[in-house]
């Protein structure tokens, strides 16, 4: 079972080390000790840490936090389940969803959600009621744009919040997918693009970006299909035709390669690539 060091916990949960130390000292979690006496946290520890902090910020009495977390931890899986895991509050109940399975533990009134990619064992946090507090999807999107150059994880969280507020926000999907792609989180990026395309199948940018991602993953035939969808949705997408031409050539489809390269040249005549 994977164990997380303090730096990983700080990055995944965006909690300062002082807060982590405080939650350990108050007994909410009891991490193992590794080499050089360093703390090592389990997946359960991560969930409990973030939930404890959210309840404390909501001014839930310490005794109630302790009882809630004890029940919560008793039901949590030891690692990220393949079906995914989400934790949120409905009125004064903590509701835990694991695939189609759902259960609850007593808590205070707050909103907290976890999202993770089981393939990577990663965990990201969407906290505070973005819709409830009046923060719009466009505001979250603006925050993501502002954070991209200096805080990749913060930008990713902001774009996820934008999508939590408006699942059809294509620009947030595009930016989130690009950030995950650049960060090497290719499977997560693919999930983002495919989920978005399920709602917006004719969006050429989503299909084109998916094609670039799949090509980087070595899945050339899947990339070919994505690029084809992109130029079908937008026949004037020059880069889509260019990439199709190169892939068709690689996949021994010379006639298609010639056709797409000719279309690319028509579209870019008089322009420099």
C-alpha positions as CSV (number, residue, x, y, z in Angstrom):
1,X,0.0,0.0,0.0
2,X,1.4,3.4,-1.0
3,X,2.5,5.8,1.8
4,X,2.7,9.6,1.3
5,X,5.4,11.7,2.8
6,X,4.8,15.1,4.3
7,X,5.7,17.0,1.1
8,X,3.3,14.9,-0.9
9,X,0.5,15.6,1.6
10,X,1.3,19.3,1.5
11,X,1.1,19.3,-2.3
12,X,-2.0,17.1,-2.6
13,X,-4.1,18.7,0.1
14,X,-2.6,22.2,0.1
15,X,-2.3,22.1,3.9
16,X,0.6,23.9,5.6
17,X,3.0,21.7,7.6
18,X,2.0,23.4,10.8
19,X,-1.6,22.4,10.2
20,X,-0.6,18.8,9.5
21,X,1.5,18.7,12.7
22,X,-1.4,20.2,14.7
23,X,-3.8,17.5,13.5
24,X,-1.3,14.8,14.3
25,X,-0.8,16.3,17.8
26,X,-4.5,16.4,18.5
27,X,-4.8,12.7,17.6
28,X,-6.8,12.9,14.4
29,X,-4.3,10.8,12.5
30,X,-1.4,8.6,13.6
31,X,1.0,8.3,10.7
32,X,3.7,5.6,10.6
33,X,7.4,6.5,10.9
34,X,9.7,5.8,8.0
35,X,13.4,6.3,7.3
36,X,15.0,9.1,9.4
37,X,11.8,9.0,11.5
38,X,9.8,10.8,8.8
39,X,6.0,10.7,8.8
40,X,4.4,8.4,6.3
41,X,0.6,8.8,5.7
42,X,-1.9,6.3,4.3
43,X,-4.7,7.2,1.9
44,X,-7.1,7.0,4.9
45,X,-4.9,9.6,6.7
46,X,-5.2,12.0,3.8
47,X,-9.0,11.8,3.8
48,X,-9.1,12.2,7.6
49,X,-6.7,15.1,7.6
50,X,-8.6,17.2,5.1
51,X,-12.0,16.3,6.6
52,X,-10.8,17.3,10.1
53,X,-9.5,20.6,8.8
54,X,-12.8,21.4,7.1
55,X,-14.8,20.5,10.1
56,X,-12.6,22.6,12.4
57,X,-12.9,25.6,10.0
58,X,-16.7,25.1,10.2
59,X,-16.4,25.5,14.0
60,X,-17.7,22.0,14.7
61,X,-17.0,21.1,18.3
62,X,-13.8,19.0,18.7
63,X,-15.7,16.0,20.4
64,X,-18.1,15.9,17.4
65,X,-15.2,16.0,15.0
66,X,-13.5,13.1,16.8
67,X,-16.6,10.9,16.8
68,X,-17.4,11.7,13.1
69,X,-13.8,10.9,12.0
70,X,-13.7,7.7,14.0
71,X,-16.8,6.5,12.1
72,X,-15.5,7.8,8.8
73,X,-12.2,6.1,9.1
74,X,-13.8,2.8,10.1
75,X,-15.5,2.6,6.7
76,X,-12.8,4.1,4.4
77,X,-11.0,1.7,2.0
78,X,-7.2,1.4,2.6
79,X,-6.4,2.8,-0.9
80,X,-8.1,4.7,-3.7
81,X,-10.9,2.4,-4.9
82,X,-11.1,1.7,-8.7
83,X,-14.6,3.1,-8.7
84,X,-13.4,6.4,-7.3
85,X,-14.3,8.1,-4.0
86,X,-16.2,11.3,-3.2
87,X,-17.0,12.8,0.2
88,X,-19.5,15.6,0.6
89,X,-21.9,17.1,3.1
90,X,-25.7,17.0,2.7
91,X,-27.2,19.2,5.4
92,X,-25.6,17.9,8.6
93,X,-24.6,14.5,7.3
94,X,-21.3,13.4,5.7
95,X,-22.1,11.3,2.7
96,X,-19.4,9.0,1.2
97,X,-19.9,7.6,-2.3
98,X,-17.7,4.7,-3.5
99,X,-19.0,3.9,-7.0
100,X,-22.6,2.9,-6.7
101,X,-22.2,2.4,-2.9
102,X,-23.1,5.2,-0.5
103,X,-22.9,5.6,3.2
104,X,-22.9,8.4,5.8
105,X,-21.2,9.5,9.0
106,X,-22.4,12.2,11.4
107,X,-20.7,15.6,10.9
108,X,-21.3,19.3,11.0
109,X,-22.6,21.5,8.2
110,X,-19.9,22.1,5.5
111,X,-19.1,21.1,2.0
112,X,-16.0,19.1,1.0
113,X,-15.3,16.9,-2.0
114,X,-12.4,14.7,-2.9
115,X,-11.6,13.6,-6.4
116,X,-8.9,11.1,-7.3
117,X,-7.4,9.1,-10.1
118,X,-7.1,5.5,-9.0
119,X,-4.5,4.7,-11.7
120,X,-2.1,7.2,-10.2
121,X,-3.3,7.0,-6.5
122,X,-3.6,10.8,-6.6
123,X,-6.0,12.9,-4.6
124,X,-7.1,16.5,-5.3
125,X,-9.4,18.6,-3.3
126,X,-12.4,20.7,-4.1
127,X,-13.4,22.5,-0.9
128,X,-15.9,25.0,0.3
129,X,-19.2,25.4,-1.5
130,X,-18.2,27.0,-4.7
131,X,-21.8,27.3,-5.9
132,X,-23.2,27.7,-2.4
133,X,-20.9,30.6,-1.6
134,X,-21.7,32.4,-4.8
135,X,-18.3,31.9,-6.5
136,X,-19.2,31.4,-10.2
137,X,-17.5,29.0,-12.6
138,X,-16.1,32.0,-14.5
139,X,-14.5,33.3,-11.3
140,X,-12.9,29.9,-10.6
141,X,-11.8,29.9,-14.2
142,X,-10.2,33.3,-13.9
143,X,-8.4,32.2,-10.7
144,X,-7.1,29.1,-12.6
145,X,-5.7,31.3,-15.4
146,X,-4.0,33.6,-12.9
147,X,-2.4,30.6,-11.1
148,X,-1.1,28.7,-14.1
149,X,2.3,30.4,-14.3
150,X,3.2,30.0,-10.6
151,X,1.0,27.2,-9.1
152,X,0.1,24.3,-11.3
153,X,-1.7,22.4,-8.6
154,X,-3.7,25.4,-7.5
155,X,-4.7,26.1,-11.1
156,X,-5.8,22.5,-11.5
157,X,-7.9,22.7,-8.4
158,X,-9.4,26.0,-9.6
159,X,-10.4,24.6,-12.9
160,X,-11.9,21.6,-11.2
161,X,-13.9,24.0,-9.0
162,X,-15.1,25.8,-12.2
163,X,-16.3,22.5,-13.6
164,X,-18.0,21.6,-10.2
165,X,-20.0,24.8,-10.6
166,X,-20.6,24.3,-14.3
167,X,-19.8,20.9,-15.8
168,X,-20.4,22.2,-19.4
169,X,-17.7,24.9,-19.1
170,X,-15.6,23.8,-22.1
171,X,-12.8,26.4,-21.6
172,X,-12.2,25.0,-18.1
173,X,-12.1,21.5,-19.5
174,X,-9.6,22.6,-22.2
175,X,-7.3,24.4,-19.7
176,X,-7.5,21.6,-17.2
177,X,-6.7,18.9,-19.8
178,X,-3.7,20.9,-21.0
179,X,-2.3,21.4,-17.5
180,X,-2.7,17.7,-16.7
181,X,-1.1,16.8,-20.0
182,X,1.9,19.1,-19.4
183,X,2.2,17.7,-15.9
184,X,2.5,14.1,-17.2
185,X,-0.9,13.1,-15.8
186,X,-2.0,11.7,-19.2
187,X,-4.7,9.4,-18.1
188,X,-6.3,12.1,-16.0
189,X,-6.2,14.5,-19.0
190,X,-7.8,11.8,-21.2
191,X,-10.7,11.4,-18.8
192,X,-11.2,15.2,-18.7
193,X,-11.3,15.4,-22.5
194,X,-13.5,12.4,-23.0
195,X,-16.0,13.5,-20.3
196,X,-16.2,16.9,-21.9
197,X,-16.7,15.4,-25.4
198,X,-19.5,13.3,-24.0
199,X,-21.4,16.6,-23.4
200,X,-19.9,18.6,-26.3
201,X,-19.1,16.0,-29.1
202,X,-18.8,18.6,-31.8
203,X,-16.2,20.8,-30.1
204,X,-13.1,20.7,-32.4
205,X,-10.7,22.0,-29.8
206,X,-11.5,19.2,-27.4
207,X,-11.1,16.6,-30.1
208,X,-7.9,18.2,-31.4
209,X,-6.3,18.3,-27.9
210,X,-7.4,14.7,-27.3
211,X,-5.6,13.8,-30.5
212,X,-2.4,15.5,-29.4
213,X,-2.6,13.7,-26.0
214,X,-3.2,10.3,-27.6
215,X,-0.4,10.8,-30.0
216,X,2.0,11.5,-27.1
217,X,0.7,8.3,-25.4
218,X,1.7,6.4,-28.5
219,X,-1.9,5.6,-29.4
220,X,-1.7,6.7,-33.1
221,X,-4.9,5.1,-34.4
222,X,-6.9,6.6,-31.5
223,X,-5.2,9.9,-32.2
224,X,-6.2,9.6,-35.9
225,X,-9.8,9.2,-34.9
226,X,-9.7,12.2,-32.6
227,X,-8.1,14.5,-35.3
228,X,-10.7,13.3,-37.8
229,X,-13.5,14.2,-35.4
230,X,-11.8,17.6,-34.9
231,X,-11.7,18.5,-38.7
232,X,-15.2,17.0,-39.1
233,X,-16.5,19.5,-36.6
234,X,-14.3,22.3,-38.0
235,X,-13.1,21.7,-41.6
236,X,-11.1,24.9,-41.4
237,X,-8.9,23.6,-38.6
238,X,-5.5,23.7,-40.4
239,X,-3.4,22.1,-37.7
240,X,-5.9,19.2,-37.5
241,X,-5.4,18.5,-41.2
242,X,-1.6,18.8,-40.8
243,X,-1.4,16.3,-38.0
244,X,-3.8,14.0,-39.9
245,X,-1.5,14.1,-42.9
246,X,1.6,13.1,-40.8
247,X,-0.3,10.3,-39.0
248,X,-1.8,9.0,-42.2
249,X,1.7,8.8,-43.7
250,X,3.0,6.9,-40.7
251,X,0.0,4.5,-40.8
252,X,0.6,3.8,-44.5
253,X,-2.5,5.7,-45.8
254,X,-0.8,7.7,-48.5
255,X,-3.9,9.0,-50.3
256,X,-5.4,10.3,-47.1
257,X,-2.0,11.9,-46.2
258,X,-1.9,13.7,-49.6
259,X,-5.5,14.9,-49.2
260,X,-5.1,16.3,-45.7
261,X,-1.8,17.9,-46.6
262,X,-3.4,19.6,-49.6
263,X,-6.2,20.8,-47.4
264,X,-3.7,22.2,-44.9
265,X,-1.8,24.0,-47.7
266,X,-5.1,25.5,-49.0
267,X,-6.0,26.8,-45.5
268,X,-2.6,28.2,-44.8
269,X,-1.8,29.7,-48.2
270,X,-0.1,33.0,-47.7
271,X,0.6,32.3,-44.0
272,X,3.7,30.9,-42.3
273,X,3.3,27.9,-40.1
